[in-house]
């Protein structure tokens, strides 16, 4: 079989017994699917293993910041990514989360929740990071119906409407400032009376007439019928509760990578628990690469967008391919004696 650049299908000469591949991509969000696409175009035998399809992209009601594809539902864009990968015959295993990644000889082997075992020379981790939730009544029910975890993704849906942003860090304040340029009014709700965000953001928020601060307060319930109509807020000092009428709630209380899982592999993590990657998305473990929201470290520029995740996936795939070429070259020399 010939690839797009006239290359014969990539082989490392191992026996293809059971589930063995040259590369395993863990995660099927924009980073993982793009990595799989580029590996397939390099004719690397690849499999994708993921707990779901599309990641956070798939739950975005509308994506309007992916160049060339304006105003597309997140689920549809996710389908487009998936179908592009499937065009190259890459198998995608969904609904079977990876529980371990271990080195065995010169290969990496993963095990999944169902007991499936797959080995490869390269593993690309694109498992994302989970947005922290408020864990209050109504939150899960109204995801995609007024509850959002990404202002830049969903903000345009709330033009001239009233929204609330929950949080006190940089992401919360920058989201509030961004939404203030779109929405009619923005409530910024924070459990403390001061912010941990950069002072420049704090000053801009306080001086913006469209942003109302609701401090020392927490959201205890998200209200609505078919969509969000309001939030119940409690003052943590006085215990007083009130209902604020809003059309949308943007929850910006941070993300959290699966630290315990990453530590079990032996990966170097940054101070926030994200995988420390090099500019080529490689890690401290030869053969393991990371991309998308799970990637961090001093070389990472964290900007949690579909386009940046996809770009990192492409970089990881290219670096992984070059790593595989080195392995193949070494094996060829070894066989020659």
QUILINMO-V902159 format. One record per backbone hydrogen bond with DSSP energy under -0.5 kcal/mol. NH is the residue of the N-H (numbers start at 1). CO is the residue of the C=O. If there is no record, write none. Layout:
nh = [NH NH]
co = [CO CO]
This chain:
nh = [3 6 9 10 17 20 21 22 23 24 25 26 26 27 27 29 33 34 35 36 37 38 39 40 41 42 43 44 45 46 47 48 49 50 54 57 58 59 60 61 63 64 67 69 72 74 77 78 79 80 81 82 83 84 85 86 87 88 89 90 91 93 94 95 96 99 100 102 104 107 108 109 110 111 112 113 115 118 119 120 122 123 124 125 125 126 126 130 132 137 139 142 143 144 145 147 148 148 154 155 157 158 159 160 161 163 164 165 166 167 167 173 174 175 176 177 178 179 180 181 181 182 183 184 185 186 187 188 188 189 189 190 190 196 197 201 202 203 204 205 206 207 208 208 209 211 212 212 213 214 216 217 218 220 220 221 222 223 223 225 228 229 230 231 232 233 233 234 235 236 237 239 242 244 245 246 246 247 248 249 250 251 251 252 252 256 259 262 263 264 265 265 266 266 267 270 273 275 276 277 277 278 281 283 286 288 289 289 290 291 294 295 296 299 300 302 303 305 309 310 311 312 313 314 315 316 317 318 319 320 321 322 323 324 325 326 327 328 329 330 331 332 333 334 335 336 337 337]
co = [7 3 1 43 15 18 119 45 45 122 47 24 124 25 49 126 29 30 31 32 33 34 35 36 37 38 40 39 43 44 23 91 25 93 28 54 55 56 57 59 72 62 65 66 63 60 73 74 75 76 77 78 79 80 81 82 83 85 86 85 46 48 92 50 50 111 111 109 107 104 120 102 118 100 116 97 112 110 19 108 22 287 24 123 289 26 124 256 254 220 136 138 140 147 142 142 146 249 150 151 154 155 156 182 158 185 248 187 250 165 189 169 170 171 172 173 174 175 176 177 178 179 179 161 161 210 163 186 212 165 187 188 214 168 168 198 198 199 200 201 202 203 204 205 207 208 186 210 211 188 192 190 234 218 232 232 137 221 230 227 145 223 223 244 221 231 242 218 240 216 216 235 233 231 243 229 244 162 162 146 164 148 249 166 250 130 257 258 259 260 261 262 262 263 262 274 270 294 268 275 296 282 278 288 284 285 123 287 281 125 291 292 275 277 297 300 301 303 305 306 307 308 309 310 311 312 313 314 315 316 317 318 319 320 321 322 323 324 325 326 327 328 329 330 331 332 333 334]
